[in-house]
């Protein structure tokens, strides 16, 4: 019989000699794992878990360097949220055994985590006492909100293409995700003080890593400082600001749960907190209120935001089937890029206009609306059943041995349409790598019609690609796919 899955997941554990309650959270004020006799008088170990709601019994077993249980204490706790915490205190004396100790916790009788620390007899070094206090959620919120900004992506006619978040970094720079400048001709930034600024250029960017910087042209006191590179650690406590509605900010907190370096887009931090899509570009902050990263989309695919069109009712419309497929729209684990990836420019660095970014291929061409396009999909093959065409084995990942895939487009004549259509394939850097044959379209009003193409991809290297349907001279539909061995 397979072992039962643990009910409780340890989020983090922290030890120190001082702690205080800040709002709904207990904060260790001097986090460390080495303690010095006779100066240190106590050790506090704090644990945080995720688990079922309801009443729980929490026990702590202090184990000395010989792994013998020296002290046991427990208490009852009723969790009203999925995440809950508890802490224990060990009083120290000159007779306390030195060496490596362990604090083992049990929740409802289940082993729920162990925290190791060391006790030594030595003068306590000055470096063991933090020179600055840790901040709780309230302090981080008060520090971060004045440095926040919202950004609208605007087209050449200054119509809104999208909305995202930004923050002021190092007094004269505005940082955000590259997704928040994608396809824009202008950027309208509204600062926390209500000031509105229009930009038509950026000073630094990285399309794959998903970050961009604008230069304010003036110094701002309400800015956030960058943390030292790689000063974060897995399990570390972190904060960000969500933007569930335009102009509103709410603080969210969680932990860094891992890190991964992806071949195509670089390093990402995995987080167990979530924010809305409009909060992409918000800062990820440590417990000192310093920026350790920038919140980005969980899709890991540049240009994914270019899939949608705004319908006449103002809501996004996408005539495809990527939702629920291999390319998500921000419903996966929340990600952030480490602040160490962002290359802060010098004051002499020249800006680059958004027009020039588009000309150099940093932006995909925007989709044009066409009311006759009903939907499109990718599939291994296409089957005809009477007058109907069906996609067989719809997918977004194809193997090299397949050597090809199929695209099926369904049209419905809202108006009369006479044109030509063909496909273009682009790599992840928005470089054209393939073109299909051109098909003639002659669609009558009210008519249902299908178009299909078979695209050979066996010669392409592994990676992520985009396929655009071009009607006349304008792209009207697109999708993404991965090619693997």
C-alpha positions as CSV (number, residue, x, y, z in Angstrom):
1,X,0.0,0.0,0.0
2,X,1.4,3.4,-1.0
3,X,2.3,5.8,1.8
4,X,-0.3,8.5,2.5
5,X,0.6,12.0,1.3
6,X,1.5,14.4,4.1
7,X,-1.3,16.7,5.1
8,X,1.0,19.6,6.0
9,X,3.6,21.2,3.8
10,X,6.4,23.2,5.5
11,X,6.6,26.6,3.9
12,X,9.6,27.9,6.0
13,X,11.2,28.0,9.4
14,X,13.2,30.8,11.0
15,X,15.1,31.1,14.2
16,X,16.4,34.0,16.2
17,X,16.3,35.5,19.7
18,X,13.7,38.3,19.2
19,X,10.3,38.3,17.7
20,X,7.2,40.4,17.6
21,X,3.6,40.2,16.4
22,X,3.0,42.5,13.4
23,X,-0.6,42.4,12.3
24,X,-1.5,38.8,11.6
25,X,2.1,37.7,11.4
26,X,4.8,36.9,13.9
27,X,8.2,38.2,12.7
28,X,11.7,37.0,13.8
29,X,13.6,40.3,14.2
30,X,17.2,38.8,14.1
31,X,17.1,35.8,11.9
32,X,20.1,33.5,12.4
33,X,21.1,29.9,13.0
34,X,24.1,30.3,15.4
35,X,23.6,31.4,19.0
36,X,26.2,32.5,21.5
37,X,26.5,31.7,25.2
38,X,26.4,33.4,27.6
39,X,25.0,36.6,25.7
40,X,22.0,35.0,24.0
41,X,19.3,34.2,26.6
42,X,16.8,32.4,24.4
43,X,16.1,30.9,21.0
44,X,12.8,31.3,19.2
45,X,12.0,29.0,16.3
46,X,9.1,29.9,14.0
47,X,7.4,27.5,11.6
48,X,4.9,28.2,8.8
49,X,2.8,25.5,7.0
50,X,0.1,25.0,4.5
51,X,-2.6,22.5,5.5
52,X,-6.3,21.8,6.2
53,X,-8.4,24.4,7.9
54,X,-9.7,23.6,11.4
55,X,-8.3,22.7,14.9
56,X,-4.8,21.3,15.1
57,X,-2.5,20.2,17.9
58,X,1.1,21.5,17.4
59,X,4.1,20.0,19.3
60,X,7.7,21.0,19.4
61,X,10.6,18.6,20.3
62,X,13.9,20.3,21.1
63,X,16.6,17.7,20.4
64,X,20.1,18.3,21.8
65,X,23.4,17.5,19.9
66,X,23.0,13.8,21.0
67,X,19.6,13.7,19.3
68,X,17.9,13.3,22.7
69,X,14.7,15.2,23.3
70,X,15.5,17.8,25.9
71,X,12.2,19.7,26.0
72,X,8.7,19.0,24.7
73,X,5.9,21.6,24.5
74,X,2.7,21.8,22.6
75,X,-0.5,23.8,22.1
76,X,-3.8,23.8,20.3
77,X,-4.4,26.1,17.3
78,X,-7.4,26.6,15.0
79,X,-6.5,27.5,11.5
80,X,-8.9,29.7,9.7
81,X,-6.7,29.9,6.6
82,X,-4.8,27.4,4.5
83,X,-1.5,28.9,5.7
84,X,-0.8,28.9,9.5
85,X,2.1,29.2,11.8
86,X,3.5,28.6,15.3
87,X,6.6,29.3,17.3
88,X,8.5,27.8,20.3
89,X,11.0,29.3,22.7
90,X,14.0,27.6,24.4
91,X,15.5,29.4,27.4
92,X,19.3,29.2,27.4
93,X,21.7,29.0,30.4
94,X,25.5,28.5,30.8
95,X,24.8,24.7,31.3
96,X,23.0,24.4,27.9
97,X,24.7,21.8,25.7
98,X,26.7,23.2,22.8
99,X,26.6,21.9,19.3
100,X,24.0,21.4,16.6
101,X,20.4,21.2,17.9
102,X,17.2,20.4,16.1
103,X,13.7,21.6,16.6
104,X,11.3,18.9,15.3
105,X,7.6,19.9,14.9
106,X,4.5,17.6,14.8
107,X,1.1,18.7,13.7
108,X,-1.7,16.4,14.6
109,X,0.9,13.7,15.3
110,X,2.5,14.0,11.8
111,X,6.1,15.1,11.5
112,X,5.8,18.5,9.9
113,X,9.3,19.9,9.7
114,X,12.8,20.2,11.4
115,X,14.9,23.3,11.9
116,X,18.6,23.0,12.8
117,X,20.6,25.5,14.7
118,X,23.9,25.7,16.5
119,X,24.8,26.8,20.1
120,X,28.4,27.8,20.8
121,X,30.3,29.4,23.7
122,X,31.9,32.5,22.2
123,X,31.5,36.3,22.2
124,X,28.6,37.2,19.9
125,X,30.0,39.0,16.8
126,X,28.5,42.3,15.8
127,X,27.4,40.7,12.4
128,X,25.1,38.4,14.3
129,X,22.8,41.3,15.2
130,X,21.1,42.8,12.2
131,X,21.8,46.5,11.6
132,X,18.3,47.1,10.2
133,X,14.9,45.8,11.3
134,X,12.8,43.4,9.3
135,X,9.5,44.8,8.0
136,X,6.1,43.4,8.4
137,X,3.4,43.6,5.7
138,X,2.1,47.0,6.9
139,X,5.6,48.6,6.7
140,X,6.3,47.0,3.3
141,X,3.0,48.3,2.0
142,X,3.6,51.8,3.2
143,X,7.0,51.8,1.6
144,X,6.0,50.3,-1.7
145,X,2.7,52.0,-2.6
146,X,4.2,55.5,-3.2
147,X,6.7,53.9,-5.6
148,X,4.0,52.1,-7.7
149,X,2.7,53.1,-11.0
150,X,0.2,51.8,-13.6
151,X,0.9,51.7,-17.3
152,X,-1.3,51.7,-20.3
153,X,-0.1,50.4,-23.6
154,X,-1.4,52.7,-26.4
155,X,-1.4,52.3,-30.1
156,X,-0.6,55.1,-32.6
157,X,-4.1,56.5,-32.2
158,X,-3.6,56.3,-28.4
159,X,-6.2,53.6,-28.0
160,X,-5.6,51.3,-25.0
161,X,-4.0,47.9,-25.9
162,X,-3.5,46.7,-22.3
163,X,-2.9,47.6,-18.7
164,X,-0.1,46.6,-16.3
165,X,2.0,47.6,-13.4
166,X,5.4,49.4,-12.9
167,X,7.5,50.7,-10.0
168,X,10.1,53.4,-9.5
169,X,13.6,51.9,-9.1
170,X,16.7,53.7,-7.9
171,X,15.1,57.2,-8.0
172,X,15.0,57.8,-11.8
173,X,14.0,54.6,-13.5
174,X,10.6,52.9,-14.0
175,X,10.8,49.1,-14.1
176,X,8.2,46.7,-15.5
177,X,7.9,43.5,-17.5
178,X,8.6,43.6,-21.3
179,X,5.0,42.3,-21.8
180,X,3.8,45.7,-20.6
181,X,5.4,47.5,-23.5
182,X,4.7,44.8,-26.1
183,X,3.3,46.3,-29.3
184,X,2.9,49.8,-27.9
185,X,3.5,53.1,-29.7
186,X,3.1,55.1,-26.5
187,X,3.1,54.3,-22.8
188,X,1.0,56.2,-20.4
189,X,2.3,55.9,-16.8
190,X,0.3,57.1,-13.9
191,X,2.3,57.6,-10.7
192,X,1.0,57.0,-7.2
193,X,0.7,60.8,-6.7
194,X,-1.7,61.1,-9.6
195,X,0.8,62.5,-12.1
196,X,0.4,61.1,-15.6
197,X,3.4,60.8,-18.0
198,X,3.6,59.7,-21.6
199,X,6.6,57.8,-23.0
200,X,7.5,56.8,-26.5
201,X,10.9,55.2,-25.7
202,X,12.7,52.8,-23.3
203,X,16.3,53.0,-22.0
204,X,16.9,49.3,-21.5
205,X,15.1,46.0,-22.1
206,X,15.3,42.3,-22.6
207,X,12.6,40.6,-24.6
208,X,13.3,37.0,-23.6
209,X,13.9,37.7,-19.9
210,X,10.8,39.9,-19.9
211,X,11.9,43.2,-18.4
212,X,12.1,46.9,-19.5
213,X,13.2,50.2,-18.0
214,X,12.0,53.7,-18.7
215,X,13.9,56.8,-17.6
216,X,11.9,59.4,-15.7
217,X,14.2,62.4,-16.5
218,X,13.9,63.6,-12.9
219,X,14.8,62.1,-9.5
220,X,11.9,60.7,-7.4
221,X,12.3,60.3,-3.6
222,X,9.5,57.6,-3.4
223,X,11.6,54.9,-5.1
224,X,12.5,51.4,-4.2
225,X,16.1,50.1,-3.7
226,X,17.4,47.0,-5.4
227,X,18.5,44.2,-3.1
228,X,22.0,42.8,-3.5
229,X,22.2,40.2,-6.3
230,X,21.3,36.7,-5.2
231,X,20.5,37.9,-1.7
232,X,17.3,35.9,-1.7
233,X,17.1,32.2,-0.8
234,X,14.6,29.4,-1.4
235,X,12.0,29.5,1.4
236,X,12.6,33.2,2.0
237,X,9.6,35.4,2.8
238,X,8.6,37.9,0.1
239,X,5.9,40.4,-0.7
240,X,4.3,42.0,-3.8
241,X,1.5,44.3,-4.6
242,X,-1.5,43.0,-6.5
243,X,-3.7,45.3,-8.6
244,X,-7.1,43.6,-8.7
245,X,-8.7,46.8,-10.1
246,X,-7.2,49.9,-11.8
247,X,-5.7,52.2,-9.2
248,X,-6.1,49.8,-6.3
249,X,-3.2,48.0,-4.5
250,X,-3.3,45.1,-2.1
251,X,-0.3,43.5,-0.5
252,X,0.2,39.8,-0.9
253,X,2.9,37.7,0.7
254,X,4.4,34.2,0.3
255,X,7.7,32.5,-0.2
256,X,10.2,31.7,-2.8
257,X,9.6,28.0,-3.5
258,X,12.3,27.3,-6.0
259,X,14.3,28.6,-9.0
260,X,14.8,27.3,-12.5
261,X,16.9,28.4,-15.5
262,X,14.9,27.9,-18.7
263,X,16.8,27.5,-22.0
264,X,14.8,30.1,-23.9
265,X,14.0,32.8,-21.3
266,X,16.6,32.5,-18.6
267,X,16.2,32.4,-14.8
268,X,12.8,32.6,-12.9
269,X,11.9,32.5,-9.3
270,X,9.0,30.2,-8.4
271,X,6.6,31.7,-5.8
272,X,3.6,30.4,-3.8
273,X,1.8,33.8,-3.9
274,X,-0.5,34.8,-6.8
275,X,-1.3,38.2,-8.3
276,X,-3.7,39.2,-11.1
277,X,-2.6,39.6,-14.6
278,X,-2.6,43.4,-14.4
279,X,0.0,43.2,-11.6
280,X,2.6,41.9,-14.0
281,X,5.5,44.3,-13.7
282,X,5.0,44.8,-9.9
283,X,8.1,44.5,-7.6
284,X,8.9,41.3,-5.6
285,X,10.2,42.6,-2.2
286,X,12.1,41.0,0.6
287,X,11.5,41.6,4.3
288,X,13.6,44.8,4.2
289,X,11.4,46.3,1.5
290,X,14.1,45.9,-1.2
291,X,13.4,44.7,-4.7
292,X,14.5,41.1,-5.3
293,X,12.6,40.6,-8.5
294,X,9.9,41.7,-11.0
295,X,6.6,39.8,-11.2
296,X,6.1,38.4,-14.7
297,X,3.7,36.1,-16.6
298,X,3.8,32.4,-15.9
299,X,3.6,31.5,-19.6
300,X,7.4,31.6,-20.3
301,X,6.5,32.6,-23.9
302,X,7.4,36.0,-25.3
303,X,4.6,37.7,-27.2
304,X,1.8,35.6,-25.7
305,X,-0.1,38.8,-24.9
306,X,-0.3,39.5,-28.6
307,X,-2.8,36.7,-29.0
308,X,-5.8,38.6,-27.9
309,X,-7.9,41.3,-29.6
310,X,-10.1,43.8,-27.8
311,X,-13.7,43.3,-29.1
312,X,-16.1,46.1,-29.5
313,X,-17.4,45.5,-26.0
314,X,-13.9,46.1,-24.6
315,X,-13.3,42.5,-23.6
316,X,-10.4,40.4,-24.9
317,X,-11.3,38.0,-27.7
318,X,-9.2,35.2,-29.0
319,X,-10.4,33.0,-31.9
320,X,-8.2,30.0,-31.0
321,X,-7.8,27.1,-28.6
322,X,-4.7,27.9,-26.6
323,X,-6.6,28.3,-23.4
324,X,-6.2,25.1,-21.4
325,X,-3.4,24.0,-23.7
326,X,0.3,23.9,-23.2
327,X,0.5,27.7,-23.1
328,X,-1.3,29.2,-20.1
329,X,-2.5,32.7,-19.6
330,X,-1.2,33.3,-16.1
331,X,-3.0,30.4,-14.3
332,X,0.1,28.5,-13.5
333,X,2.6,29.0,-10.7
334,X,3.5,32.7,-10.2
335,X,7.0,33.6,-11.5
336,X,9.4,36.5,-11.0
337,X,12.7,37.4,-12.7
338,X,15.6,38.1,-10.3
339,X,16.6,41.7,-10.0
340,X,20.1,40.7,-10.8
341,X,19.1,40.1,-14.4
342,X,18.1,43.7,-14.9
343,X,21.0,45.7,-16.3
344,X,20.7,49.3,-14.9
345,X,21.9,51.7,-17.6
346,X,24.3,54.6,-17.1
347,X,23.0,58.2,-17.2
348,X,24.6,58.5,-20.6
349,X,22.7,55.5,-22.1
350,X,20.5,56.7,-25.0
351,X,16.9,55.7,-25.2
352,X,15.3,53.7,-28.0
353,X,11.9,54.5,-29.3
354,X,9.1,52.0,-29.3
355,X,8.8,52.6,-33.1
356,X,12.4,51.5,-33.5
357,X,11.8,48.4,-31.3
358,X,9.0,47.4,-33.6
359,X,11.1,48.0,-36.7
360,X,13.9,45.8,-35.3
361,X,11.5,42.9,-34.7
362,X,11.2,43.2,-30.9
363,X,7.4,43.3,-31.3
364,X,5.2,41.0,-33.3
365,X,2.8,42.7,-35.7
366,X,-0.5,43.4,-34.0
367,X,-3.5,41.3,-35.0
368,X,-6.1,42.9,-37.2
369,X,-9.8,42.3,-36.5
370,X,-11.7,40.3,-39.0
371,X,-15.3,39.3,-38.1
372,X,-15.3,36.5,-40.6
373,X,-12.7,34.4,-38.7
374,X,-14.5,32.0,-36.4
375,X,-11.6,30.0,-34.9
376,X,-8.3,28.3,-35.6
377,X,-6.4,25.4,-34.2
378,X,-3.3,23.2,-34.6
379,X,-3.5,19.5,-34.9
380,X,-1.7,16.4,-36.0
381,X,-4.2,15.8,-38.8
382,X,-7.5,17.0,-40.3
383,X,-10.5,14.8,-41.1
384,X,-13.4,15.6,-43.3
385,X,-16.8,14.3,-42.2
386,X,-19.3,15.3,-44.8
387,X,-19.3,19.1,-45.1
388,X,-17.6,19.4,-41.7
389,X,-13.8,19.5,-41.2
390,X,-12.4,18.3,-37.9
391,X,-9.0,18.7,-36.2
392,X,-7.7,15.3,-35.1
393,X,-5.4,15.3,-32.0
394,X,-5.3,19.0,-31.3
395,X,-1.9,19.8,-29.7
396,X,0.7,22.5,-29.2
397,X,3.8,20.3,-29.0
398,X,5.1,18.3,-32.0
399,X,8.0,15.9,-32.3
400,X,10.7,16.2,-34.9
401,X,9.8,12.7,-36.2
402,X,6.3,14.0,-37.0
403,X,8.0,16.4,-39.5
404,X,4.8,18.4,-39.9
405,X,1.6,19.7,-38.3
406,X,-1.7,21.0,-39.6
407,X,-3.5,24.3,-39.2
408,X,-7.3,24.4,-39.5
409,X,-9.1,27.7,-39.8
410,X,-12.9,28.0,-39.7
411,X,-14.6,31.0,-41.4
412,X,-18.1,32.2,-41.1
413,X,-19.3,34.9,-43.5
414,X,-20.4,37.9,-41.5
415,X,-19.7,39.9,-44.6
416,X,-18.6,39.0,-48.1
417,X,-14.9,38.3,-48.2
418,X,-12.6,37.9,-51.2
419,X,-8.9,37.7,-50.4
420,X,-5.9,35.4,-50.0
421,X,-4.5,33.8,-46.9
422,X,-1.2,32.2,-45.9
423,X,0.8,31.2,-42.9
424,X,4.1,32.5,-41.5
425,X,6.2,30.8,-38.8
426,X,8.4,32.8,-36.5
427,X,11.0,31.6,-33.9
428,X,11.0,32.8,-30.3
429,X,13.1,35.9,-31.4
430,X,10.3,36.9,-33.9
431,X,12.4,36.0,-36.9
432,X,10.6,34.6,-39.9
433,X,11.6,30.9,-40.5
434,X,8.8,29.6,-42.7
435,X,6.0,30.5,-45.1
436,X,3.1,28.4,-46.5
437,X,1.4,28.5,-49.8
438,X,-1.3,31.0,-50.4
439,X,-5.0,30.1,-50.7
440,X,-7.7,32.1,-52.3
441,X,-10.8,32.9,-50.3
442,X,-14.2,33.7,-51.7
443,X,-16.6,33.8,-48.8
444,X,-20.3,34.7,-49.1
445,X,-22.3,36.2,-46.3
446,X,-23.7,33.4,-44.0
447,X,-21.3,30.8,-45.5
448,X,-19.3,28.4,-43.4
449,X,-15.9,27.6,-44.9
450,X,-12.7,25.9,-43.9
451,X,-9.0,26.5,-44.8
452,X,-6.2,24.1,-44.0
453,X,-2.4,24.0,-44.4
454,X,0.2,21.3,-43.7
455,X,3.4,22.8,-42.4
456,X,6.7,21.0,-42.6
457,X,8.9,21.7,-39.5
458,X,11.3,18.7,-39.4
459,X,14.2,21.0,-40.4
460,X,13.7,23.5,-37.5
461,X,15.7,23.3,-34.3
462,X,14.0,22.5,-31.0
463,X,12.2,25.4,-29.5
464,X,9.1,27.6,-29.3
465,X,7.5,29.0,-32.4
466,X,4.7,31.3,-33.4
467,X,2.4,30.8,-36.4
468,X,0.5,33.7,-37.9
469,X,-2.4,33.6,-40.3
470,X,-2.1,36.5,-42.8
471,X,-5.2,37.6,-44.6
472,X,-4.3,39.9,-47.5
473,X,-1.3,41.6,-45.8
474,X,-2.4,41.7,-42.2
475,X,-2.1,38.9,-39.5
476,X,-5.6,38.1,-38.2
477,X,-4.9,35.0,-36.0
478,X,-1.9,33.4,-34.3
479,X,-0.9,30.5,-32.2
480,X,2.2,29.0,-30.6
481,X,3.8,25.6,-30.7
482,X,6.8,23.7,-29.4
483,X,9.0,21.4,-31.4
484,X,10.9,18.7,-29.5
485,X,13.0,15.7,-30.3
